[in-house]
Amino acid sequence: MPTVLTLAGLILALSISSARLESAELRFLGQTDFVVNETTVVRLVVERIGDPVNVTTLVLLEGDDTGDFEASTAAAFLLSSEASKTIFIAVRDDELPEADETFVFNLRLQSSSNGVRLGTPNRATITILSNDNAFGIISFNSTKQIVVDEPRGRSQYVPLSLVREKGTYGTVTVNFEISGGPNSALEDLSPDQGNITIPPGRAMVVFSILIQDDQIPEDDEVFTVKLTGVAGGALLNPNGSSVELKIRRNDSPLRFSLSLVAVAENAGVISLTVTRGSLADHSRLVGSDDTEVSVDYVVVSGEGAGSATPAVDFVDLQTVHRVTFPPRVYEVPLLFRVNDDKVPEIAESFQVVLLEDTVRGDAVLIPPKAILVTIEPNDKPHGVLSISSSPLTQPISINEDVTDRFDGISIVRNGGNHGDVSVNWTISRNSSDRSPVSDDLSPERGMLRFRAGQMSTALLLNITADKLPEEAEAFVLRLLPDTVQGGAEVDEPMEMVFYIQDSDDVYGLFLFHPEKTQTIQSRPDSRFLSLSFLREGGTLGEVALSLTALYIPAGPVDPGLARDRVLNASRSTTVLFSQGQDQARLTLPIRNDAFLQNRAHFLIQLDRVDLVSISTPIPSVSPRFGGALNLTLTVTPDIANGEIGFTSNTTVVVYEPEDTNTSTVTLSLRRDGTDGQAVVFWSLRPIGDKQADVTPDDLKPLSGSVVFLTGQSDAVINVTIMADNIPEVNETLLLTLDRTNVENQILKPGFTRREIVIVENDDPGGVFEFSSFSRGPWYINEGEAVELSVIRTKGQLLKQLVQYALIPSGYTEFYGATGVLEFKPGEREVLVALVARPDEVPEVQLQCCLCPGS
């Protein structure tokens, strides 16, 4: 705000008289075209050329007074001894959004006496630049999340509204882009970036985003439409420059759970499952599930020998060839009856196909879209005995440690199932081991009996449990064809190999050693991680234990935040256990120059254990891990290196001492981590526009150092502020922590700088008053001028604005009755002129005084 001066009863009457007719010309001198911002004070210089005569001049605003200036008139009086005079035109800060505005001020003579005339230039142009957000502040009309459904079989537009607050001048272009997903925005939306044009005078505009039907099963997707930039003079509202667009989960996937299935002719009613929401077996649900969807199907069967005949070999039990899923139902069975016709047949098949074009609702078809049903060969009268073919593709393995009775080996009877039949079997070792089979399982031989109608039976084995660590052992089961009774046959496969897996952790159970401490060690000459591991159970074979060691800064233990160049090794390490070894210790050295942050973590992850020297015939149970797979070691203050910084990074505001010669500013430092001694070097330097004004007489010292001893966490820097009687503006200095004396003691990011502001003192902007000769009282007639001198004492360092006003009726009685004077740095005196308006109205004597303006 400008300084306000009060002058009571000061009138200086300057009469204009001359004994002879003079010849002079009045005009503007210097710049007459100005481009300014609000709150600017424009200086117009009026020049007289020709004869030296006294002259009074007016500067008047052309046109209506729009309130953009503190005063629309100004006056100046030039004595015969003066060649020029400065007039001040102050631009008002009105807080109204406005585009560029141009105004004209005209130079006028108060009277035409003494032969003074107007010269050129006599017009001044002032352009006030656009202000108060004249071109507007752009934001979304609402930042509430917009939720839409993906359209099916068509496209859909989502309207988004932009509002233009404050001013609406000019054409504005707003850029936007869309991000989020998780998929690329362009896969679901169009466009994913662009621009919107807002014409002049428009306060709202609507643009649309296209939602595309991509026919891809998806969960909820959230995208962010963000305004990224604006051209044309407007600004973006940071609190309203983005809006979320959510596309609800859609395109529920429909599929058969299997692509093929084989059934026996006597299976009766079979169920073929159609699923909704799963991309694969046992996978998580995806897509919508809150509405009903359906799809038609068709049954396809050929005419060849391998094709099943509808109504003869099988019957579709559905009355309508449509699969319907009510909301939140994820499986629907299709039922078919397989007819047992007692006719010996080879394998026959038929196919059930889901029809793509018949999908109804928010769903899509994905593979397998069809299922092939094969009816197995059949109708041997008494059947054909064989070992079930499943173990031939996936060897049977029996875990001795958890199984005492095993029934996972099946003998099947294909073809006919008339009468009771039987076959003998034996089990022998499939190795050079000569120990009895009964040491591991029983019985080792026997007879399998099938009752009439029975199609399969399980071979029941008792598994011998012991506490002896053993490797995997192979056994051979054989059906004996010459022992079949009841008219059945024996066919391939009639022999199979199965295994009893390695037991009792024969290769070892590995874990962090529970009786030994896992630690971070710090010694004068080295630092390292000390880790101990235990191998329980057996110790057969050479085993490699792989682990990962990560250094994670203070905060959440997130492997994604891990940093390298701390350990003097790679992240991954292998510990080798030789045969017979049951314990191991691992030392991971820490780099000497590594910085260990207080409360940081070392995360040790056990990744895998592998047999090195032994190749097993089947996947082994051991070696394996027991107990926790992760271990976290936290860096404590006594181990951590120093992270040194100010306790605060806010600006320190201090005042020059008044009652004493000096005062002290204390700035606190803190070291987070106290291992080792550290020296911090600091410096103090002036910044800003007034750097040259700061001298060694203002404060000291300008540099120094602080020592942290081992175990010490706090220290201070003291700066002495010294008093003087010199007017000064705000002086800003930057105190910087520059470096430490060792590499593993670091400066804390964001806390290495403090600004110190010594507040302006000793009246740097000055003290204002009317000069002694201007203090009146003075008496003037209408048409005559008053010239006042305002002087500044003490400091002259700042530009100052001084507002004045004439009361009680100055505006109606005087030209230049209100205004603002501008004192530039170093300027001591400014003159202001008042001219009594000649109104031709009879009046008695009028008293006026200058007083504070509004």
Secondary structure, 3 states (H helix, E strand, C coil): CCEECCECCCCCCECCCCCCCCCEEEEEECCCEEEECCCCEEEEEEEEEECCCCEEEEEEECCCCCCCECCCEEEEEECCCCCEEEEEEEECCCCCCECCEEEEEEEEECCCHHHEEECCCCEEEEEECCECCCCCEEEECCCCCEEECCCCCCCEEEEEEEEEECCCCCCEEEEEEEEEECCCHHHCEECCEEEEEECCCCCEEEEEEEECCCCCCECCEEEEEEEEEEECCCEECCCCCEEEEEECCECEEEEECCCEEEECHHHCEEEEEEEECECCCCCCECCCCCCCEEEEEEEECCCCCCECCECCCEEECCCCCEEEECCCCCEEEEEEEECCCCCCECCEEEEEEECHHHCECCEEECCCCEEEEEECCECCCCCEEEECCHHHHCCEEECCCCCCEEEEEEEEEECCCCCCEEEEEEEEECCCCCCCHHHCEECCEEEEEECCCCCEEEEEEEECCCCCCECCEEEEEEEEEEEEECCCEECCCCEEEEEECCECCCCCEEEECCCCCCEEEEECCEEEEEEEEEEECCCCCCEEEEEEEEEECCCCCCHHHCECCCECCCCEEEEEECCCCCEEEEEEEECCCCCCCCCCEEEEEEEEEEECCCCCCCCCCCCEECCCCEEEEECCCCCCCCEEEECCCCCEEECCCCCCCEEEEEEEEEECCCCCCEEEEEEEEEECCCHHHCCCCCEECCEEEEEECCCCCEEEEEEEEECCCCCECCEEEEEEEEEECCCCCEECCCCCEEEEEECCECCCCCEEEECHHHCCCCCCCCCCEEEEEEEEECCCCCCEEEEEEEECCHHHHEECCEEEEEECCCCCEEEEEEEECCCCCCCCCCCCEEECCC
